[in-house]
């Protein structure tokens, strides 16, 4: 009788540990998914704002129009990559960021543009969106680190394998393979 009680307690303890570990992995996965959704919303907002921003800068900007063309192409490529995941989107969004930087440099060369209310408002919105991308991307990457650690470390990796939990990719230029 005592042996059965001990075996029952051990089985109950293992089952409780599996349940707690499963719930922890689920929480970490859902947190990462939610934070990735925030990153995607911020990226979509930037994709929507870029054409308007370029139209505001282009008429008065000195120099060649190549930066505007490259930015438009980068924006289109990045916008079409929605759903592609962090590994695919990171380099494309980095290319768009580079294009936006070039457009900002051209705008800085136009002294009249800096005082136009429309340009000032668009630049303020762009900076706000860029900050949101950075903040949400950082939060997502932190959540991914926590999830990946839980999925790969023993003993929780045993539960992760049994229930199909997998590591996630971070977002940003460091993911370019």
C-alpha positions as CSV (number, residue, x, y, z in Angstrom):
1,X,0.0,0.0,0.0
2,X,2.8,2.4,0.9
3,X,4.6,1.6,-2.4
4,X,1.4,2.4,-4.4
5,X,1.0,5.7,-2.5
6,X,4.6,6.7,-3.3
7,X,4.2,5.8,-6.9
8,X,0.9,7.7,-7.1
9,X,2.6,10.8,-5.5
10,X,5.5,10.6,-7.9
11,X,3.1,10.3,-10.9
12,X,1.0,13.2,-9.6
13,X,4.2,15.3,-9.1
14,X,5.4,14.6,-12.6
15,X,1.9,15.3,-14.1
16,X,1.8,18.6,-12.1
17,X,5.3,19.6,-13.4
18,X,4.3,18.7,-17.0
19,X,1.1,20.8,-16.6
20,X,3.0,23.8,-15.1
21,X,5.7,23.6,-17.7
22,X,3.2,23.3,-20.6
23,X,1.3,26.3,-19.3
24,X,4.6,28.3,-18.9
25,X,5.6,27.4,-22.5
26,X,2.1,28.4,-23.8
27,X,2.3,31.7,-22.0
28,X,5.7,32.4,-23.4
29,X,4.6,31.5,-26.9
30,X,1.4,33.6,-26.7
31,X,3.4,36.5,-25.4
32,X,5.9,36.3,-28.3
33,X,3.0,36.0,-30.8
34,X,1.3,39.1,-29.4
35,X,4.4,41.1,-29.4
36,X,5.2,40.1,-33.0
37,X,1.7,41.3,-33.9
38,X,2.6,44.7,-32.4
39,X,5.7,44.8,-34.5
40,X,3.7,44.0,-37.6
41,X,1.2,46.8,-36.8
42,X,4.0,49.3,-36.4
43,X,5.6,48.2,-39.7
44,X,2.3,48.4,-41.5
45,X,1.9,52.0,-40.2
46,X,5.3,52.9,-41.5
47,X,4.5,51.3,-44.9
48,X,1.4,53.4,-45.1
49,X,3.2,56.6,-44.1
50,X,6.3,56.3,-46.4
51,X,4.6,57.2,-49.7
52,X,3.0,60.3,-48.2
53,X,6.3,61.3,-46.6
54,X,8.2,60.8,-49.9
55,X,5.5,62.9,-51.8
56,X,6.0,65.7,-49.2
57,X,9.8,65.7,-49.6
58,X,10.2,65.0,-53.4
59,X,9.1,68.2,-55.0
60,X,11.6,70.5,-53.2
61,X,14.4,68.0,-52.6
62,X,17.7,68.8,-54.5
63,X,19.7,66.2,-56.3
64,X,18.9,62.9,-58.0
65,X,15.6,61.1,-57.7
66,X,17.3,57.7,-57.2
67,X,16.8,57.8,-53.4
68,X,13.0,58.2,-53.9
69,X,12.9,55.3,-56.4
70,X,15.0,53.0,-54.1
71,X,12.8,53.9,-51.1
72,X,9.6,53.2,-53.1
73,X,10.9,49.8,-54.2
74,X,12.1,48.9,-50.6
75,X,8.7,49.9,-49.2
76,X,6.9,47.8,-51.8
77,X,9.1,44.8,-51.1
78,X,8.8,45.1,-47.4
79,X,5.0,45.6,-47.6
80,X,4.7,42.4,-49.7
81,X,6.7,40.4,-47.1
82,X,3.9,40.6,-44.5
83,X,3.5,37.2,-42.9
84,X,7.0,36.2,-43.9
85,X,8.3,36.1,-40.4
86,X,11.1,37.9,-38.7
87,X,14.0,36.2,-40.5
88,X,12.6,37.3,-43.9
89,X,11.3,40.7,-42.9
90,X,14.3,41.9,-40.9
91,X,16.6,42.6,-43.8
92,X,13.8,44.0,-46.0
93,X,12.7,46.4,-43.3
94,X,16.4,47.4,-42.7
95,X,16.6,48.3,-46.4
96,X,13.5,50.4,-46.1
97,X,15.0,52.1,-43.0
98,X,18.1,52.9,-45.1
99,X,15.9,54.4,-47.8
100,X,14.0,56.5,-45.3
101,X,17.3,57.8,-44.0
102,X,18.3,58.8,-47.5
103,X,15.0,60.7,-48.0
104,X,15.5,62.4,-44.6
105,X,19.0,63.5,-45.8
106,X,17.5,65.0,-48.9
107,X,14.9,66.8,-46.9
108,X,17.5,68.2,-44.6
109,X,19.2,69.8,-47.6
110,X,15.9,71.7,-48.4
111,X,15.9,74.6,-46.0
112,X,12.3,75.6,-46.9
113,X,10.9,72.1,-46.3
114,X,12.0,72.1,-42.7
115,X,9.5,74.8,-41.9
116,X,6.5,73.4,-43.8
117,X,3.8,72.3,-41.4
118,X,2.9,69.2,-43.4
119,X,6.5,68.0,-43.5
120,X,7.0,68.6,-39.8
121,X,3.9,66.6,-38.9
122,X,4.8,63.7,-41.2
123,X,8.3,63.7,-39.8
124,X,6.9,63.7,-36.3
125,X,4.6,60.8,-37.2
126,X,7.5,58.9,-38.8
127,X,9.7,59.3,-35.8
128,X,6.9,58.1,-33.5
129,X,6.4,55.0,-35.7
130,X,10.1,54.3,-35.8
131,X,10.2,54.5,-32.0
132,X,7.3,52.1,-31.8
133,X,9.0,49.7,-34.2
134,X,12.1,49.8,-32.0
135,X,10.3,49.4,-28.8
136,X,8.0,46.6,-29.9
137,X,10.9,44.9,-31.7
138,X,13.0,44.9,-28.6
139,X,10.1,43.6,-26.5
140,X,9.5,40.8,-29.1
141,X,13.1,39.9,-29.1
142,X,13.2,39.7,-25.3
143,X,10.1,37.4,-25.3
144,X,11.7,35.2,-28.0
145,X,14.9,34.9,-25.9
146,X,12.8,33.7,-22.9
147,X,10.7,31.3,-25.1
148,X,13.8,29.9,-26.8
149,X,15.6,29.4,-23.5
150,X,12.6,27.5,-22.1
151,X,12.2,25.4,-25.3
152,X,15.9,24.4,-25.4
153,X,16.8,24.0,-21.8
154,X,16.4,20.6,-20.0
155,X,14.1,19.6,-18.5
156,X,11.4,21.9,-20.1
157,X,12.7,20.9,-23.5
158,X,11.2,17.5,-22.9
159,X,7.7,19.0,-22.6
160,X,8.4,21.3,-25.5
161,X,9.3,18.4,-27.8
162,X,6.3,16.3,-26.7
163,X,3.8,19.1,-27.3
164,X,5.5,20.7,-30.4
165,X,6.8,23.9,-29.0
166,X,9.6,25.4,-31.2
167,X,12.1,28.2,-31.0
168,X,11.3,31.5,-32.7
169,X,13.4,33.9,-34.7
170,X,14.4,37.3,-33.4
171,X,13.6,40.4,-35.5
172,X,16.2,42.8,-36.7
173,X,19.3,43.1,-38.9
174,X,21.1,40.5,-36.8
175,X,18.8,37.8,-38.4
176,X,20.1,38.1,-41.9
177,X,21.5,34.8,-42.9
